[in-house]
């Protein structure tokens, strides 16, 4: 049973990390390079789409890691799993406190109603997101290390 939880958790967290890495280093740079209002419209759509899914993915990942930590408390690597859980908690706190407020504003923007500082707000979101990606990559690495 523990092995199934470990594998499922690694897959779920790994996919989340991959999506967030892709947003940071592939999708947003592509959107930023588009002409006219296309990039901002793409960010708004992405904010609506991923904004609806990611809260469940982050919390679900954290729950899976907590289950792993409890179920595997008498096995090696538990300290790494607990540390990964703490990093995932940090990523959730960062999301709620820093990224979600910007995303909630940005997902409703159109070329007609966006604020003058929309690019500055998007850049701030990107900077926070880079840090969050580093945090969840570290959590994923700890989970992988806990398996060996």
Wavefront OBJ file of the C-alpha trace (Angstrom):
o trace
v 0.000 0.000 0.000
v 2.791 2.436 0.898
v 4.483 1.838 -2.467
v 1.259 2.709 -4.288
v 0.914 5.943 -2.287
v 4.544 6.833 -3.007
v 4.260 6.232 -6.746
v 0.926 8.023 -7.051
v 2.252 10.983 -5.041
v 5.414 11.228 -7.140
v 3.347 11.213 -10.337
v 0.844 13.828 -9.102
v 3.508 16.164 -7.685
v 5.774 15.619 -10.687
v 3.035 16.550 -13.127
v 2.217 19.656 -11.081
v 5.867 20.679 -11.117
v 6.000 20.100 -14.864
v 2.953 22.261 -15.518
v 4.216 25.086 -13.314
v 7.725 24.869 -14.811
v 6.182 25.028 -18.284
v 4.118 28.079 -17.361
v 7.219 29.853 -16.040
v 9.736 28.969 -18.714
v 7.713 28.121 -21.842
v 4.137 29.424 -21.899
v 4.584 32.893 -20.396
v 7.682 33.706 -22.482
v 5.715 32.700 -25.582
v 2.744 34.837 -24.508
v 5.050 37.775 -23.713
v 6.462 37.635 -27.261
v 3.080 37.757 -29.010
v 2.117 40.981 -30.735
v -0.575 43.380 -29.621
v -3.057 42.246 -27.017
v -2.639 38.524 -27.703
v -0.257 37.886 -24.805
v -2.476 39.585 -22.267
v -5.540 37.753 -23.554
v -3.634 34.462 -23.339
v -2.559 35.198 -19.766
v -6.147 35.996 -18.819
v -7.393 32.753 -20.313
v -4.584 30.785 -18.667
v -5.372 32.452 -15.355
v -8.992 31.365 -15.591
v -8.198 27.827 -16.721
v -5.293 27.004 -14.407
v -6.733 29.120 -11.606
v -9.675 26.733 -11.478
v -7.528 23.568 -11.347
v -4.357 24.403 -9.466
v -5.855 24.933 -5.975
v -7.093 21.341 -5.992
v -3.792 20.102 -7.405
v -1.691 21.909 -4.784
v -3.878 20.871 -1.855
v -4.268 17.347 -3.245
v -0.494 17.038 -3.567
v -0.058 18.210 -0.007
v -2.644 15.691 1.235
v -0.901 12.872 -0.628
v 2.469 13.832 0.852
v 0.912 13.949 4.327
v -0.546 10.462 3.793
v 2.889 9.260 2.671
v 4.515 10.802 5.749
v 2.048 9.140 8.123
v 1.961 5.775 6.350
v 5.739 5.669 6.016
v 6.679 7.099 9.399
v 8.533 3.904 10.341
v 10.412 3.698 7.041
v 13.482 5.529 5.791
v 13.132 8.909 4.198
v 10.334 10.192 6.412
v 12.302 13.335 7.262
v 12.626 14.124 3.572
v 8.892 13.591 3.056
v 8.025 15.853 6.004
v 10.378 18.528 4.658
v 8.743 18.196 1.224
v 5.352 18.640 2.910
v 6.605 21.809 4.613
v 7.761 23.150 1.237
v 4.370 22.368 -0.282
v 2.708 24.227 2.602
v 4.997 27.167 1.818
v 3.971 26.983 -1.845
v 0.283 27.071 -0.887
v 0.839 30.034 1.452
v 2.804 31.844 -1.271
v 0.042 31.117 -3.763
v -2.751 32.413 -1.551
v -0.861 35.450 -0.264
v 1.050 36.559 -3.365
v -0.021 34.934 -6.623
v -3.779 34.390 -6.354
v -4.623 38.078 -5.762
v -2.773 39.067 -8.940
v -4.252 36.134 -10.863
v -7.779 36.988 -9.721
v -7.395 40.492 -11.098
v -5.628 39.421 -14.280
v -8.042 36.707 -15.323
v -10.775 39.320 -15.784
v -8.663 41.738 -17.822
v -9.414 42.539 -21.412
v -7.680 45.131 -23.589
v -10.564 47.463 -22.750
v -10.536 47.181 -18.945
v -6.983 46.280 -17.941
v -5.145 48.722 -15.679
v -2.250 50.782 -16.964
v 0.194 48.818 -14.797
v -0.968 45.400 -16.028
v 2.490 44.513 -17.367
v 4.083 45.399 -14.040
v 1.546 43.211 -12.221
v 2.160 40.355 -14.679
v 5.913 40.681 -14.155
v 5.425 40.625 -10.378
v 3.332 37.456 -10.724
v 6.116 35.938 -12.841
v 8.777 36.733 -10.215
v 6.691 35.186 -7.429
v 5.977 32.214 -9.662
v 9.701 31.596 -10.275
v 10.209 31.342 -6.518
v 7.195 29.056 -6.153
v 8.522 26.814 -8.929
v 11.864 26.566 -7.121
v 10.038 25.597 -3.920
v 7.946 22.872 -5.536
v 10.925 21.540 -7.524
v 12.776 21.211 -4.213
v 9.780 19.415 -2.692
v 9.656 17.040 -5.658
v 13.390 16.350 -5.418
v 13.021 15.526 -1.721
v 10.182 13.113 -2.486
v 12.269 11.413 -5.150
v 15.220 11.183 -2.755
v 12.964 9.677 -0.091
v 12.382 6.704 -2.375
v 16.053 5.759 -2.589
l 1 2 3 4 5 6 7 8 9 10 11 12 13 14 15 16 17 18 19 20 21 22 23 24 25 26 27 28 29 30 31 32 33 34 35 36 37 38 39 40 41 42 43 44 45 46 47 48 49 50 51 52 53 54 55 56 57 58 59 60 61 62 63 64 65 66 67 68 69 70 71 72 73 74 75 76 77 78 79 80 81 82 83 84 85 86 87 88 89 90 91 92 93 94 95 96 97 98 99 100 101 102 103 104 105 106 107 108 109 110 111 112 113 114 115 116 117 118 119 120 121 122 123 124 125 126 127 128 129 130 131 132 133 134 135 136 137 138 139 140 141 142 143 144 145 146 147 148
